[in-house]
């Protein structure tokens, strides 16, 4: 299974130059805790990812530090050069990257490094839960039919 087959394709992105309060309001309105900062490119829906911003970044780096968020932009707080996955990467490779980097989400890029999705641990858990339901259904079906499992 590759990353592109399970990643989320409906994305919320921001530009690095927008103010942090606007980005936080976007998170609230869209009910997300993760934004991909992009450099727009012609003929692409999202552009090239240049950073990521999480609600935790805002809390830990800005609010807890006593910094005025009105004086900051996304670029001031975002993680630059984030770890990413390619659409064609095997899921196992992306999970290793997530574990190594200590992150729950990865921007997913396609041709030319353009953003095409985000892989989250929730996406992975949804797939695994579906696989487990299939296994469970197979076991139940075997028991009810009287067939012996080998």
C-alpha positions as CSV (number, residue, x, y, z in Angstrom):
1,X,0.0,0.0,0.0
2,X,1.4,3.4,-0.9
3,X,0.9,6.8,0.8
4,X,-1.0,8.2,-2.1
5,X,-3.7,5.6,-1.8
6,X,-4.7,6.6,1.8
7,X,-3.7,10.2,2.4
8,X,-6.2,13.0,2.8
9,X,-6.6,15.1,-0.4
10,X,-8.8,17.9,1.0
11,X,-6.2,20.3,2.4
12,X,-6.1,23.5,4.3
13,X,-3.0,25.5,3.3
14,X,-1.6,29.0,4.1
15,X,1.0,31.3,2.8
16,X,4.0,31.9,5.0
17,X,3.6,35.7,5.0
18,X,0.1,35.7,6.5
19,X,-0.2,36.8,10.1
20,X,-0.4,34.1,12.8
21,X,-3.8,35.2,14.1
22,X,-5.3,34.7,10.7
23,X,-3.8,31.3,10.5
24,X,-5.1,30.3,13.9
25,X,-8.6,31.6,12.9
26,X,-8.4,29.5,9.8
27,X,-7.6,26.4,11.9
28,X,-10.6,27.1,14.1
29,X,-13.0,27.7,11.2
30,X,-11.8,24.6,9.3
31,X,-11.5,22.5,12.5
32,X,-7.9,21.5,11.8
33,X,-4.8,21.6,13.9
34,X,-2.3,21.4,11.0
35,X,-1.6,23.7,8.1
36,X,0.8,23.3,5.3
37,X,2.5,26.5,4.3
38,X,2.9,26.6,0.6
39,X,4.7,28.6,-2.1
40,X,2.0,28.8,-4.8
41,X,3.0,27.6,-8.3
42,X,1.3,28.0,-11.6
43,X,-1.0,25.2,-12.7
44,X,-1.0,23.4,-9.4
45,X,-3.9,23.3,-6.9
46,X,-1.8,23.9,-3.8
47,X,1.9,24.6,-4.6
48,X,5.1,23.6,-3.1
49,X,5.2,22.9,0.7
50,X,7.7,25.1,2.5
51,X,6.7,24.5,6.1
52,X,4.1,23.2,8.5
53,X,2.3,24.9,11.4
54,X,0.4,23.1,14.1
55,X,-1.9,24.4,16.8
56,X,0.7,23.0,19.3
57,X,3.4,25.2,17.6
58,X,1.3,28.3,18.3
59,X,0.6,27.3,21.9
60,X,4.1,26.3,22.9
61,X,6.2,28.7,20.8
62,X,4.0,31.8,21.1
63,X,1.3,31.7,23.8
64,X,3.3,30.0,26.4
65,X,6.3,32.1,25.6
66,X,4.4,35.3,26.1
67,X,4.9,36.5,22.6
68,X,2.2,38.7,21.0
69,X,0.8,36.6,18.1
70,X,-0.4,39.7,16.3
71,X,3.2,40.6,15.6
72,X,4.1,37.3,14.0
73,X,3.6,35.6,10.6
74,X,3.3,31.9,9.8
75,X,6.9,32.0,8.6
76,X,8.0,33.1,12.1
77,X,6.6,30.0,13.8
78,X,6.3,27.2,11.2
79,X,8.7,24.3,10.9
80,X,10.7,24.9,7.8
81,X,11.8,22.0,5.5
82,X,9.3,19.6,7.0
83,X,9.6,15.8,6.5
84,X,7.5,14.8,3.6
85,X,6.3,11.6,1.9
86,X,5.9,11.0,-1.8
87,X,2.7,9.6,-3.1
88,X,4.5,6.5,-4.3
89,X,6.3,5.8,-1.0
90,X,5.3,2.6,0.7
91,X,3.2,3.3,3.8
92,X,5.8,1.5,6.0
93,X,8.5,4.0,4.9
94,X,6.2,7.0,5.7
95,X,5.5,5.5,9.2
96,X,9.2,5.1,9.8
97,X,9.7,8.8,8.9
98,X,6.9,9.8,11.2
99,X,8.3,7.8,14.1
100,X,11.9,9.1,13.5
101,X,10.7,12.7,13.3
102,X,8.2,12.4,16.1
103,X,5.3,13.8,14.0
104,X,1.7,12.7,13.5
105,X,1.3,14.1,10.0
106,X,3.3,14.3,6.8
107,X,2.7,16.5,3.7
108,X,2.5,14.3,0.7
109,X,4.0,15.5,-2.6
110,X,3.6,14.3,-6.2
111,X,5.3,15.3,-9.4
112,X,7.8,18.1,-9.1
113,X,7.5,18.2,-5.3
114,X,4.0,19.8,-5.4
115,X,1.6,19.2,-2.5
116,X,-1.1,16.6,-3.2
117,X,-2.2,15.5,0.3
118,X,-1.4,15.0,4.0
119,X,-0.9,11.6,5.6
120,X,-2.0,11.5,9.2
121,X,-1.9,8.7,11.8
122,X,-5.7,8.9,11.7
123,X,-5.6,7.9,8.0
124,X,-3.4,5.0,8.9
125,X,-5.6,3.9,11.8
126,X,-8.7,4.0,9.6
127,X,-7.1,1.7,7.1
128,X,-5.9,-0.7,9.8
129,X,-9.3,-0.7,11.5
130,X,-10.9,-1.7,8.2
131,X,-8.3,-4.4,7.7
132,X,-9.0,-5.8,11.2
133,X,-12.8,-5.7,10.5
134,X,-12.2,-7.8,7.4
135,X,-10.1,-10.3,9.4
136,X,-12.7,-10.4,12.1
137,X,-15.5,-11.0,9.6
138,X,-13.5,-13.8,8.0
139,X,-13.0,-15.5,11.3
140,X,-16.7,-15.2,12.2
141,X,-17.7,-16.4,8.8
142,X,-15.5,-19.5,9.2
143,X,-16.9,-20.3,12.6
144,X,-20.6,-20.0,11.4
145,X,-20.1,-22.1,8.3
146,X,-18.7,-25.0,10.3
147,X,-15.5,-25.0,8.2
148,X,-12.2,-25.6,9.9
149,X,-9.5,-23.0,9.9
150,X,-6.1,-24.4,8.9
